Amino acid sequence: MVLGAFGVACGSGDDEGKQPFGTTKPLPQLESAALTTEVTLELLHPVSTTFELDPRDVAHMNQMLAEGYGETTLGPGRPVTSFTLDDSTPPAPGAGAKLITRFVHLADTQLADDESPARVVRFDTAGPTSGAFRPQEGHQCRILNAAVRTINAVHRSTPLDFVVLGGDNADNAQENELDWFLGVLGGDPQVECDSGADDDPVRGANNDPKDPFIPEGLLPPWYWVTGNHDVLVQGNFPIYGREQDALGDWAANGTRDWSKPGGPMTLEDVIPDPKRALMDHGLMLDRLAAAGVLGIDSATIAYGKAYYTFDIPGTPVRFIVMDTAAPTGSADGVILTEDVVDFLLPALDAAKAANKWVVLTSHHGTRNITDGGGFGGAAQATAITVDEWTDLVGAYDNVLMHLAGHTHVHRTTRIEPAGATATPYWELETSALADYPHQVRLIEITDQDNGFVSIRAIAVDFATDDDPIAADGRRRGITDFTSGWSKDGAGDLGHVNVELWVKKPN
């Protein structure tokens, strides 16, 4: 198994010699996948503090790649840190300890049409707007496929029950972005993550990120979670009145031009593409349902947002999926009183009555729940507060944890509601596939046969065997970090691989 990165040379934008669609060979299946408890990728270049080199500049990017900004070496595995809600020592497992479920959390792929005129590349900085451009975003389809191949290898080793997404699956609420995402996870005959002109940065087939390829497709079933980037322009702005931002022919705020070597930023005219049409919640749900995505049925469509539940057969575990993306704008999460009354309270009560152990999952975690009045949004009068949210969850002692993404950082938080009789619970955030360290999480829930349930969460790096394009994408993503232009999503060492203990619900 290969965890390292290989280079892909920049070539001519000439389409001559491009292999016809339909002739690419699939990649071989991975024989194995290493967990970060076994082996890790260690950076060979320190993180710059000068910001002298700009990842948007092709010459700068090539210089950084040549100087090893994206290089890694294999290092030892990371430890697993145990946490209990009362800081006590975890008890020894009982003789009948039993694995209840095993699944993967795949968060924040942010698969982008990096040639869309709705991009805002010129606003990229080393500060809060660092996500406006990612040098690896053109490679993201291949990175996602590499993650799929890795998840499948984990599944072949010990079967997974499912994969649950973490939201921000697309980056700019565009139809083509969602279609590419569904094509990669669904194992379409071929996927070509290219819009506008048919670009071929490196002459020939299957040797650059704009070439068509055959995705492997996820072997385990998978469930959708909506993030703000899935339904908002740039993850912040309502789509209404901005339709031409994506469908037009002028990149007012900067996009990429893959007709030129390296795909440099352009502020000029682009070739329009109707497949870049923007989607609101309704259009997105319709497309998901048409693709047969689990959990997105007629009832979910009628509700208007991806609020639904699913059980893991043969286990006491029930997932309650929440849609915290606000159609009114803002990157923050919003939970409305009407969603609490119409969906969450009935779902929590039903789970309690059925003796189910609950895992709540949404794109936004507690730290990002607001009234929606942040940048690009409008405050919602019926939005609940953070305290109201935690008190609501804390009233149910059968909630094992809240699983979230959005922050792009591995993090474990003990949530302690204010109510005297409320039950503390865990919140687990997974870093982004889109940004360093480009990981997913393998999660195992075990009945320890000692009065406790454990939640073991292990970070997993995607493997790049036989796929130099995905490897080059990761090297560029690491360079975005070591250049100082993006955040460290690895989080504290003690929050990467964790085992969380919860008293077994009655």
C-alpha positions in Angstrom: 0.0 0.0 0.0 1.3 3.4 -0.9 0.8 6.4 1.4 3.3 8.6 -0.3 2.9 11.1 -3.2 4.2 11.1 -6.7 4.5 14.0 -9.2 2.4 14.8 -12.3 4.1 17.0 -14.7 2.3 20.0 -16.2 1.8 19.8 -19.9 0.2 21.5 -22.8 -3.4 22.6 -22.8 -3.7 21.1 -26.3 -6.4 18.4 -26.5 -4.5 16.6 -29.3 -3.9 13.0 -28.3 -6.5 12.8 -25.5 -7.7 9.3 -25.2 -11.4 9.0 -26.1 -14.0 8.7 -23.3 -14.6 5.1 -22.5 -11.2 3.6 -22.9 -9.7 4.2 -19.4 -8.9 1.1 -17.3 -10.1 0.8 -13.7 -7.5 0.9 -10.9 -6.8 -2.4 -9.1 -8.4 -3.0 -5.8 -6.3 -2.2 -2.7 -5.0 -5.2 -0.9 -5.0 -3.4 2.5 -5.3 -0.1 4.2 -3.3 1.1 7.2 -4.8 2.9 10.1 -3.0 5.8 11.8 -2.6 3.6 14.8 -0.3 1.5 12.6 1.6 4.1 10.5 1.3 7.8 9.9 2.4 10.3 7.3 5.0 12.7 8.7 5.7 16.0 7.0 9.2 16.5 5.8 8.9 20.3 5.3 8.2 22.8 8.2 5.2 25.1 8.0 6.2 28.5 6.6 5.5 31.6 8.7 6.4 34.1 6.0 3.7 33.5 3.4 6.1 34.6 0.7 5.0 31.9 -1.8 1.3 31.9 -3.0 -0.2 28.6 -3.8 -2.4 30.3 -6.4 0.6 31.2 -8.5 1.6 28.3 -10.7 5.3 29.3 -10.6 5.2 29.5 -6.8 3.4 26.2 -6.5 5.9 24.5 -8.8 8.8 25.9 -6.7 7.3 24.7 -3.5 6.7 21.2 -4.9 10.3 21.1 -6.2 11.5 22.2 -2.7 9.6 19.4 -1.0 6.8 21.3 0.7 4.4 18.4 0.0 6.7 15.5 0.8 6.1 13.0 3.6 7.7 10.0 5.1 6.2 7.0 7.0 6.2 7.4 10.7 5.1 5.3 13.7 1.4 4.9 14.5 -0.4 7.4 16.9 -1.7 6.3 20.3 -5.4 6.0 21.2 -6.4 8.3 24.0 -9.3 7.2 26.3 -11.8 9.6 27.7 -14.6 9.1 30.2 -17.4 11.6 30.9 -16.4 11.9 34.5 -12.6 11.7 34.0 -12.5 8.3 35.8 -10.3 5.4 34.6 -12.1 3.3 32.0 -13.1 -0.1 33.4 -11.7 -3.3 32.1 -13.8 -4.9 29.4 -16.1 -7.7 30.4 -15.8 -11.3 29.2 -18.7 -10.8 26.7 -17.6 -7.5 25.1 -19.1 -7.3 21.6 -18.6 -5.0 18.6 -22.0 -3.4 17.9 -21.3 -1.5 14.7 -18.3 -0.4 12.5 -18.6 2.5 10.1 -16.7 5.3 8.5 -17.3 9.0 8.8 -16.4 10.8 5.5 -16.6 14.6 6.1 -16.1 17.8 4.0 -15.0 16.5 0.7 -15.9 19.9 -0.8 -15.7 18.5 -4.3 -15.3 21.7 -6.4 -15.8 22.7 -10.0 -12.6 24.7 -10.0 -13.4 26.2 -13.4 -16.7 27.7 -12.4 -17.2 31.5 -12.8 -18.7 31.4 -9.3 -15.3 30.7 -7.7 -13.7 33.4 -5.6 -10.0 32.5 -6.0 -8.8 36.1 -5.7 -10.1 36.3 -2.1 -7.9 33.4 -0.9 -5.6 34.4 2.0 -3.6 32.8 4.7 -6.4 33.8 7.1 -10.1 33.2 7.5 -10.7 33.0 3.7 -8.0 30.3 3.1 -10.7 27.9 1.7 -11.4 30.2 -1.3 -8.7 28.3 -3.2 -7.1 25.0 -2.7 -4.3 24.0 -5.1 -5.6 20.4 -4.9 -9.2 21.2 -5.7 -8.9 20.1 -9.3 -7.7 16.7 -8.0 -10.5 16.3 -5.5 -12.4 13.7 -7.6 -9.4 11.5 -7.6 -8.8 12.2 -3.9 -12.3 11.1 -3.2 -11.9 8.0 -5.3 -8.7 7.2 -3.4 -10.7 7.6 -0.1 -13.3 5.2 -1.5 -10.7 2.6 -2.5 -9.2 2.9 1.0 -12.6 2.6 2.7 -13.3 -0.5 0.6 -10.0 -2.0 1.6 -10.9 -1.5 5.3 -14.3 -3.1 4.5 -12.7 -6.1 3.0 -10.6 -6.6 6.0 -13.4 -6.4 8.5 -16.9 -5.5 7.1 -18.3 -2.0 7.6 -22.0 -1.6 8.2 -22.1 1.7 6.3 -20.4 5.1 5.6 -22.0 8.3 6.8 -21.1 11.6 5.2 -20.3 14.7 7.2 -21.7 17.3 4.8 -20.1 19.8 2.5 -19.9 17.0 0.0 -19.9 19.5 -2.9 -18.3 22.9 -2.6 -20.5 25.4 -4.4 -24.1 23.9 -4.6 -23.7 23.1 -8.3 -25.4 20.2 -10.1 -22.2 19.0 -11.7 -20.3 18.9 -8.4 -23.1 16.7 -6.9 -23.2 14.5 -10.0 -19.4 13.9 -9.8 -19.7 13.1 -6.1 -22.5 10.7 -6.7 -20.7 9.2 -9.6 -17.5 8.5 -7.6 -19.4 7.0 -4.6 -21.8 5.2 -6.8 -19.2 3.7 -9.1 -20.4 5.2 -12.4 -19.0 3.7 -15.6 -16.8 6.8 -15.9 -16.6 10.2 -14.3 -15.0 13.3 -15.8 -14.6 16.2 -13.4 -14.2 18.9 -16.0 -16.5 21.7 -17.0 -16.7 24.2 -19.8 -14.0 23.2 -22.3 -12.8 19.6 -22.5 -9.4 20.3 -21.0 -6.3 18.0 -21.2 -3.5 19.6 -19.2 -1.2 16.6 -19.9 -1.7 15.0 -23.3 -3.1 11.5 -23.2 -5.5 9.5 -21.1 -5.7 9.1 -17.3 -2.7 11.2 -16.6 -4.1 14.5 -15.3 -7.0 15.4 -13.1 -9.3 16.5 -16.0 -9.2 13.1 -17.7 -12.1 10.7 -17.3 -11.5 7.8 -15.0 -13.4 4.7 -13.7 -14.3 5.1 -10.0 -14.4 2.1 -7.8 -17.6 3.0 -6.0 -18.2 2.4 -2.3 -18.9 -1.2 -1.3 -20.7 -0.4 2.0 -24.0 1.4 1.9 -23.8 5.1 2.6 -25.9 7.9 4.0 -26.2 11.6 3.1 -25.7 14.5 5.5 -26.2 18.1 4.2 -23.6 20.8 4.7 -23.7 24.6 4.0 -21.6 24.2 0.8 -24.1 21.7 -0.6 -26.9 24.3 -0.8 -25.2 27.7 -0.6 -23.0 29.6 -3.0 -19.5 29.3 -1.7 -21.1 27.9 1.5 -22.3 31.3 2.6 -24.9 32.9 0.2 -28.4 31.8 -0.8 -28.6 30.8 -4.4 -31.5 33.0 -5.3 -30.5 35.9 -7.5 -27.0 34.4 -8.0 -27.8 31.8 -10.6 -25.7 33.6 -13.3 -22.7 33.5 -11.0 -22.3 29.9 -11.9 -24.0 29.8 -15.4 -22.3 33.0 -16.8 -19.2 33.5 -18.8 -17.2 35.9 -16.6 -15.1 35.0 -13.7 -15.4 38.2 -11.8 -13.7 36.9 -8.6 -11.3 34.5 -10.1 -11.4 30.9 -11.2 -8.9 28.5 -12.9 -8.0 28.2 -16.5 -7.0 24.6 -17.3 -6.3 25.4 -20.9 -3.0 26.8 -19.6 -0.3 24.8 -17.8 -1.0 24.4 -14.1 -4.5 25.8 -14.2 -3.6 29.4 -13.2 -6.1 31.9 -11.8 -8.1 33.9 -14.4 -10.3 36.9 -14.0 -11.4 36.8 -17.6 -14.1 35.2 -19.7 -14.8 31.5 -19.3 -16.8 29.0 -21.3 -20.2 28.7 -19.8 -21.7 25.3 -18.9 -25.4 24.6 -18.1 -24.3 21.7 -15.8 -23.1 24.3 -13.3 -26.7 25.2 -12.3 -27.1 25.9 -8.7 -29.3 23.8 -6.3 -31.4 24.7 -3.3 -32.5 22.1 -0.8 -35.4 20.9 -2.9 -33.4 20.4 -6.1 -30.6 18.7 -4.2 -33.0 16.3 -2.5 -34.7 15.5 -5.8 -31.4 14.5 -7.4 -30.4 12.5 -4.4 -33.7 10.6 -4.4 -33.4 10.0 -8.1 -29.9 8.5 -7.5 -31.3 6.1 -4.9 -29.4 7.7 -2.0 -30.4 6.0 1.3 -32.6 8.0 3.6 -33.7 10.4 1.0 -37.2 9.3 0.2 -40.6 10.9 -0.5 -41.0 11.8 3.2 -37.6 13.5 3.3 -38.4 15.4 0.1 -41.8 16.5 1.5 -40.1 17.7 4.7 -37.8 19.8 2.5 -34.5 19.1 4.4 -32.5 16.0 5.0 -33.9 15.1 8.4 -34.3 11.4 8.7 -33.4 8.3 10.9 -32.0 4.9 10.1 -31.3 1.8 12.2 -28.4 -0.5 12.0 -30.1 -3.9 11.6 -29.5 -6.4 14.5 -28.2 -3.7 16.8 -29.7 -1.2 19.3 -28.2 1.8 17.4 -30.3 4.4 15.7 -28.9 7.4 13.8 -30.8 10.6 13.8 -29.6 12.7 10.8 -30.1 16.5 11.0 -29.9 19.1 8.3 -28.3 22.2 9.9 -27.5 24.1 6.7 -29.5 27.3 6.6 -31.1 28.1 3.2 -31.2 31.7 4.3 -27.4 31.9 4.2 -24.3 31.8 6.5 -21.8 29.1 6.9 -23.0 28.5 10.5 -25.5 25.8 11.5 -29.1 26.6 12.3 -31.7 24.4 14.2 -35.2 25.9 14.0 -37.8 25.5 16.7 -40.1 24.0 14.1 -37.6 21.3 13.3 -37.3 20.5 17.0 -41.1 20.2 17.3 -41.8 18.5 14.0 -38.8 16.1 13.8 -36.3 16.0 16.6 -38.5 15.6 19.7 -40.6 12.9 18.0 -37.5 11.1 16.8 -35.8 11.3 20.2 -38.9 10.1 22.0 -39.4 7.3 19.5 -35.8 6.1 20.0 -36.2 6.2 23.7 -39.5 4.2 23.6 -37.8 1.6 21.3 -34.8 1.3 23.6 -32.5 2.6 20.9 -29.0 4.0 21.5 -28.8 7.3 19.5 -26.1 8.8 17.5 -26.9 12.3 16.3 -25.2 13.4 13.2 -25.1 16.7 11.3 -22.7 18.8 9.5 -22.4 21.4 12.2 -21.4 20.7 15.8 -22.5 22.6 18.9 -19.8 25.2 18.6 -21.3 26.3 15.2 -25.0 26.4 16.0 -26.2 30.0 15.7 -29.2 32.0 14.6 -27.9 32.2 11.0 -27.1 35.8 11.1 -23.5 35.4 10.3 -21.7 36.5 7.1 -24.0 36.0 4.1 -27.0 35.0 6.2 -30.1 36.4 7.9 -30.9 35.8 11.6 -33.8 33.4 12.0 -36.3 34.3 14.8 -37.1 30.7 15.6 -33.5 29.5 15.7 -32.7 27.7 19.0 -29.7 28.7 21.1 -26.7 26.4 21.9 -27.9 26.1 25.5 -31.4 25.1 24.3 -29.8 22.5 22.0 -27.6 20.9 24.6 -30.4 20.9 27.2 -32.6 19.1 24.7 -30.1 16.4 23.9 -29.0 16.1 27.6 -32.6 15.2 28.5 -32.1 11.8 26.8 -29.7 9.5 28.5 -29.7 7.1 25.5 -27.7 9.6 23.3 -24.2 8.2 22.8 -22.7 11.1 20.9 -23.1 13.9 18.3 -21.0 13.3 15.2 -20.1 16.4 13.1 -17.7 17.9 10.6 -17.5 21.5 9.3 -14.5 22.7 11.3 -12.1 20.6 9.3 -10.4 19.6 12.6 -10.3 16.4 14.5 -11.8 17.2 17.9 -13.4 15.5 20.9 -15.6 17.6 23.2 -17.5 16.7 26.4 -20.8 18.4 26.2 -22.3 19.3 29.7 -25.8 20.6 29.5 -26.8 23.1 32.2 -29.8 21.2 33.5 -29.3 19.6 36.9 -30.7 16.3 35.7 -29.3 16.4 32.2 -26.8 13.8 31.0 -23.4 14.8 29.5 -22.6 13.4 26.1 -19.7 13.3 23.6 -19.3 15.4 20.5 -16.9 14.0 17.9 -15.7 16.2 15.0 -13.9 14.7 12.0 -11.4 16.7 9.9 -11.9 17.3 6.2 -11.0 15.2 3.2 -10.6 18.5 1.4 -7.8 19.9 3.6 -4.8 18.6 5.5 -4.6 16.0 6.9 -7.1 14.7 4.3 -8.4 11.9 6.5 -11.6 10.0 7.3 -12.5 8.3 10.5 -13.2 4.6 11.3 -15.6 4.4 14.2 -16.4 1.3 16.2 -19.1 1.2 18.9 -18.7 -1.7 21.4 -20.8 -3.0 24.2 -18.0 -3.7 26.7 -20.1 -6.0 28.9 -19.2 -4.0 32.0 -22.0 -1.4 32.1 -20.3 0.8 29.5 -20.3 1.4 25.8 -17.0 2.5 24.0 -16.7 4.6 20.9 -13.4 4.1 19.2 -12.6 6.6 16.5 -9.4 6.1 14.4 -8.1 8.5 11.6 -7.4 6.9 8.3 -5.1 8.3 5.5 -6.2 7.5 2.0 -3.9 5.3 0.0 -2.7 6.1 -3.5 -1.5 2.8 -4.9 -1.5 3.0 -8.8 -2.9 6.5 -8.7 -0.3 9.2 -9.1 -3.0 11.8 -9.8 -4.5 11.3 -6.3 -1.0 11.3 -4.9 -0.2 14.6 -6.6 -3.4 16.0 -5.2 -2.5 15.1 -1.7 1.0 16.6 -2.2 -0.5 19.8 -3.3 -2.9 19.8 -0.3 0.0 19.3 2.1 1.8 22.1 0.3 -1.2 24.4 0.9 -0.7 23.7 4.6 3.1 23.9 4.8 3.0 27.1 2.8 1.1 28.6 5.7 -2.1 29.2 3.6 -4.4 26.6 5.3 -5.1 25.4 8.8 -3.8 22.3 10.6 -6.9 20.1 10.7 -5.1 17.3 12.6 -6.0 18.9 15.9 -4.4 18.0 19.2 -2.6 14.6 19.2 -4.9 13.3 21.9 -8.0 14.0 19.7 -7.0 12.2 16.6 -7.4 8.6 17.7 -9.7 8.3 20.7 -11.8 5.9 22.7 -14.8 7.5 24.3 -16.7 5.8 27.2 -20.4 6.1 27.9 -22.5 4.4 30.5 -24.6 1.8 28.7 -28.2 3.2 28.2 -30.9 1.3 30.1 
